[in-house]
Amino acid sequence: MAHSESVQRARRDLGAKLSAMRKSKGLTGRALADICGGWHPSKVSRIENGRAAASAADITAWTRACRQPEVAPELIAAANNIASMYLEWRDMERRGLAKAQEHVIPLWEETKRFKAYAISYVPGPLQTEDYTRAVLAGIRARRGLSDSDFENAVATRTAKQKYLRTRQFRIVLEEDVLYTRYAEPSVMLNQLTRLIQVADYSSVSLGIIPRDANRGPAHKAQDFWVYDDETVQAEIVSAFLTLKQQNEVNRYLEDFQRLSELAAVSGAAVPIIAKAISAYS
């Protein structure tokens, strides 16, 4: 899947700064490439046009070649921020499944208002421990991860339940989530019962989009979270996206609003959940 629009734009912005620096010193792309240790000239062009990421070493060499080494830390920080927007699962989970679960905790600690949309599985803070265990076991199996830190990963995700009483949540699920089996029927029954309990929390607005809803412009999307209407995190097949460009965040907020308008909320969602419970009984 292609990189996010935000990643591409941020790369182009950084490339434009590096290009302006090179031109201010009267250097051609080929001359800069030679000074930087014999780079292929196309590398300069790819970085300047945002088609390739600039590493810390690249930026250090570039700023030295342009006799402006003092600006390297700021540009390296910008490059690191770009890299954090698009984090491949293999990199995120390299240190284990538990570390991957811990990755989002700082943002959760700072957030007061959460919005979430799910088409794949029940969102983390609404999960029972057994459901969490089944979901993470599936991820571990699909990606060939070690099971050495599996219990820590389960505990980290389960601990997110503490936020339900102290923060505000608006969560919208597709009805299909209720029927997507990750574990034996008894686990699914307990999970759906948990949803009915959570729907009664004053801090939680839980909506279910019926299967027969008239979709119109509210198309199905990938699972995503919105934090204080400022940051979006979305899961795609190849990577974990973190988006902060306001125009792109706004697109997710608009989608969330359209999806919310299709959902049966709180008490109105209970009959839909009860119907799924009867299917497992």
LOFITOR-230419 format. One line per field, with one value per residue (C-alpha): y, z, x; residue in three letters. Coordinates in Angstrom, 1 decimal. Layout:
<atoms>
py (Y,...) .
pz (Z,...) .
px (X,...) .
r (ALA,...) .
</atoms>
This chain:
<atoms>
py (0.0,3.5,5.8,8.3,11.6,13.2,11.2,12.2,15.9,16.0,14.4,16.9,19.8,18.5,17.9,21.5,22.8,20.7,21.8,25.5,25.0,23.3,26.0,28.8,27.5,27.3,23.5,21.3,18.0,16.1,18.4,17.8,14.0,14.0,16.0,13.7,10.7,9.8,9.4,8.6,12.0,10.5,10.2,14.0,14.3,11.6,13.2,16.7,15.5,13.4,10.1,8.8,9.3,11.3,9.5,11.2,10.4,11.8,15.1,15.3,14.9,17.3,20.1,19.7,19.9,23.1,24.4,24.7,21.8,23.8,23.2,19.4,18.6,20.4,18.7,15.3,15.8,16.5,13.4,11.3,12.7,11.7,8.2,7.8,8.6,5.3,2.5,-0.9,-3.7,-5.6,-2.6,-1.8,-5.4,-6.0,-5.8,-7.9,-7.7,-6.1,-3.2,-2.7,-2.4,0.1,2.3,4.1,4.6,8.1,9.4,7.7,9.3,12.7,12.3,13.4,12.7,9.5,8.6,5.1,3.3,-0.5,-2.9,-5.6,-6.2,-4.7,-1.8,-2.5,-0.8,-2.6,-6.0,-8.7,-10.3,-13.6,-11.7,-9.7,-13.0,-14.4,-11.3,-11.0,-14.8,-14.3,-11.4,-13.4,-16.3,-14.3,-12.3,-15.1,-13.3,-14.8,-15.7,-14.8,-11.5,-12.5,-12.2,-8.7,-7.7,-9.0,-7.1,-3.9,-3.9,-5.0,-2.1,0.4,-0.4,2.1,5.0,4.2,5.8,8.9,10.0,10.5,7.8,7.8,4.4,3.2,-0.5,-2.1,-4.8,-7.4,-6.9,-8.7,-11.8,-11.9,-14.9,-14.7,-17.3,-20.0,-19.0,-18.6,-16.0,-14.2,-14.3,-12.7,-10.1,-9.1,-9.0,-6.7,-4.4,-4.1,-3.2,-0.5,1.0,2.0,4.0,7.8,8.3,6.1,6.6,3.2,3.0,0.0,0.4,-2.1,-4.4,-3.1,0.6,2.7,3.5,6.5,8.5,6.7,4.0,1.3,2.3,0.7,0.7,4.1,6.1,9.9,11.6,15.0,15.7,16.3,13.0,9.9,6.4,3.8,0.2,-0.9,-4.2,-3.2,-0.5,1.6,5.2,8.2,11.3,14.9,17.1,18.9,18.6,14.8,14.6,16.5,14.0,11.2,13.4,14.0,10.2,9.5,11.9,10.3,6.9,8.0,9.2,5.6,4.0,3.0,4.5,3.4,2.0,1.7,-0.5,-3.1,-5.0,-5.3,-6.7,-9.0,-10.4,-11.3,-12.9,-15.1,-16.3,-17.6,-19.1) .
pz (0.0,-0.8,1.9,3.3,1.7,4.8,4.6,1.0,1.6,4.6,2.6,-0.2,2.3,3.8,0.3,-0.6,2.4,1.4,-2.2,-1.2,0.9,-2.0,-4.4,-2.0,-2.1,-5.9,-5.9,-8.6,-7.6,-9.1,-7.2,-3.9,-4.5,-5.1,-1.9,0.1,-0.7,-4.2,-4.0,-7.2,-8.5,-8.6,-4.8,-4.5,-6.9,-5.1,-1.7,-3.0,-4.7,-1.7,-3.5,-1.0,2.7,4.0,6.8,9.7,8.0,4.7,6.3,8.2,5.0,3.1,5.7,5.9,2.1,2.2,5.1,7.4,9.9,12.6,11.0,10.9,14.3,13.3,9.9,11.4,13.9,11.0,9.2,12.3,12.7,9.1,9.7,12.7,10.6,8.7,10.9,9.4,11.6,11.3,12.7,15.4,16.6,16.3,20.1,20.8,20.8,24.3,23.1,20.1,22.5,24.7,21.7,21.9,25.7,25.9,23.5,25.4,28.6,27.0,25.4,26.9,24.0,21.9,18.7,17.2,14.3,13.9,11.1,12.1,15.9,19.1,20.1,22.8,25.9,25.3,25.0,27.6,28.6,26.8,23.6,23.8,24.2,21.1,18.9,19.9,19.4,15.9,15.3,16.8,14.5,11.3,11.8,13.2,16.5,19.6,22.5,25.1,26.0,25.0,28.6,29.0,25.7,26.9,30.2,28.5,26.2,29.0,31.1,28.6,30.3,33.0,30.7,30.2,33.5,33.2,29.5,26.9,24.2,21.0,19.4,16.2,15.2,12.0,13.0,11.3,14.1,16.4,14.2,13.4,15.5,17.0,19.7,20.8,21.2,25.0,24.7,22.0,24.3,27.2,24.8,23.5,27.1,27.9,25.1,26.6,30.0,28.4,26.4,29.8,30.8,31.0,29.5,26.5,23.4,21.6,18.2,16.0,12.2,11.1,8.2,6.2,6.7,3.6,3.2,0.8,1.3,4.5,3.1,5.2,6.2,8.0,11.8,13.1,16.3,16.6,19.7,20.8,17.1,16.5,15.8,13.9,14.1,11.6,10.9,7.4,6.1,6.0,8.6,11.5,10.4,12.7,11.0,12.3,9.2,10.1,6.6,6.7,10.3,9.2,6.5,9.2,11.4,8.5,7.8,11.5,11.6,8.5,9.9,13.3,11.7,10.5,13.9,16.5,19.7,23.3,24.3,20.7,20.0,22.7,20.5,17.7,20.2,21.8,18.3,17.9,21.3,20.4,17.3,19.6,22.2) .
px (0.0,1.3,2.5,0.1,-0.5,1.0,4.2,4.7,4.0,6.3,9.1,8.6,8.8,12.0,13.4,12.6,14.5,17.5,17.2,17.2,20.2,22.1,21.2,22.1,25.6,25.7,26.0,24.6,23.1,26.1,28.5,26.7,26.7,30.5,31.1,28.9,31.2,30.3,26.6,24.8,23.4,19.9,19.9,20.0,17.1,15.1,15.5,14.7,11.5,10.4,10.7,13.3,13.7,16.7,18.5,20.3,23.6,22.4,21.3,24.6,26.6,24.4,24.6,28.3,28.7,26.7,28.7,25.7,26.2,24.4,21.0,21.4,19.8,16.5,16.4,17.2,14.4,12.0,13.2,12.7,9.1,8.4,9.7,7.4,4.4,4.7,6.0,6.1,4.8,8.1,9.9,7.3,7.2,11.0,11.4,8.3,4.6,4.5,6.7,4.4,1.4,3.3,4.1,0.8,0.7,2.2,-0.4,-3.2,-2.0,-2.2,-5.6,-8.9,-11.3,-11.1,-12.9,-12.6,-14.0,-13.7,-14.4,-12.0,-12.3,-13.6,-11.3,-8.8,-10.3,-13.6,-12.1,-12.3,-9.0,-9.8,-10.8,-7.6,-5.6,-7.3,-6.7,-3.0,-2.5,-3.7,-1.4,1.5,0.8,0.4,3.6,5.7,6.4,8.0,5.6,8.2,6.5,2.9,1.5,3.0,1.4,-2.0,-1.6,-0.7,-3.7,-6.0,-4.8,-6.3,-9.7,-8.7,-9.2,-12.9,-13.9,-11.7,-11.8,-14.5,-15.0,-17.1,-16.8,-18.5,-18.4,-19.6,-22.2,-19.9,-17.4,-19.9,-19.9,-16.2,-14.9,-11.5,-12.2,-14.6,-18.3,-18.0,-15.3,-17.3,-20.4,-18.5,-17.1,-20.5,-21.9,-19.1,-20.2,-23.6,-22.1,-19.8,-22.7,-24.1,-21.1,-21.6,-18.2,-18.7,-20.9,-21.0,-22.6,-23.2,-23.7,-26.3,-25.4,-28.4,-27.6,-27.9,-24.2,-24.4,-21.2,-20.3,-18.1,-16.4,-12.8,-9.9,-9.8,-8.7,-8.4,-8.6,-7.0,-8.4,-9.2,-5.5,-3.9,-5.0,-3.6,-4.7,-3.8,-3.1,-1.8,1.8,2.1,0.9,0.1,0.3,-1.1,-1.0,-1.5,-4.7,-6.2,-5.8,-7.0,-10.1,-10.8,-10.9,-13.1,-15.5,-15.6,-16.2,-19.1,-20.7,-20.2,-21.6,-24.8,-25.5,-25.0,-27.5,-26.0,-25.9,-29.3,-30.3,-27.2,-28.2,-30.8,-28.2,-25.6,-28.3,-29.1,-25.4,-25.4,-28.3,-26.3,-23.5,-25.8) .
r (MET,ALA,HIS,SER,GLU,SER,VAL,GLN,ARG,ALA,ARG,ARG,ASP,LEU,GLY,ALA,LYS,LEU,SER,ALA,MET,ARG,LYS,SER,LYS,GLY,LEU,THR,GLY,ARG,ALA,LEU,ALA,ASP,ILE,CYS,GLY,GLY,TRP,HIS,PRO,SER,LYS,VAL,SER,ARG,ILE,GLU,ASN,GLY,ARG,ALA,ALA,ALA,SER,ALA,ALA,ASP,ILE,THR,ALA,TRP,THR,ARG,ALA,CYS,ARG,GLN,PRO,GLU,VAL,ALA,PRO,GLU,LEU,ILE,ALA,ALA,ALA,ASN,ASN,ILE,ALA,SER,MET,TYR,LEU,GLU,TRP,ARG,ASP,MET,GLU,ARG,ARG,GLY,LEU,ALA,LYS,ALA,GLN,GLU,HIS,VAL,ILE,PRO,LEU,TRP,GLU,GLU,THR,LYS,ARG,PHE,LYS,ALA,TYR,ALA,ILE,SER,TYR,VAL,PRO,GLY,PRO,LEU,GLN,THR,GLU,ASP,TYR,THR,ARG,ALA,VAL,LEU,ALA,GLY,ILE,ARG,ALA,ARG,ARG,GLY,LEU,SER,ASP,SER,ASP,PHE,GLU,ASN,ALA,VAL,ALA,THR,ARG,THR,ALA,LYS,GLN,LYS,TYR,LEU,ARG,THR,ARG,GLN,PHE,ARG,ILE,VAL,LEU,GLU,GLU,ASP,VAL,LEU,TYR,THR,ARG,TYR,ALA,GLU,PRO,SER,VAL,MET,LEU,ASN,GLN,LEU,THR,ARG,LEU,ILE,GLN,VAL,ALA,ASP,TYR,SER,SER,VAL,SER,LEU,GLY,ILE,ILE,PRO,ARG,ASP,ALA,ASN,ARG,GLY,PRO,ALA,HIS,LYS,ALA,GLN,ASP,PHE,TRP,VAL,TYR,ASP,ASP,GLU,THR,VAL,GLN,ALA,GLU,ILE,VAL,SER,ALA,PHE,LEU,THR,LEU,LYS,GLN,GLN,ASN,GLU,VAL,ASN,ARG,TYR,LEU,GLU,ASP,PHE,GLN,ARG,LEU,SER,GLU,LEU,ALA,ALA,VAL,SER,GLY,ALA,ALA,VAL,PRO,ILE,ILE,ALA,LYS,ALA,ILE,SER,ALA,TYR,SER) .
</atoms>
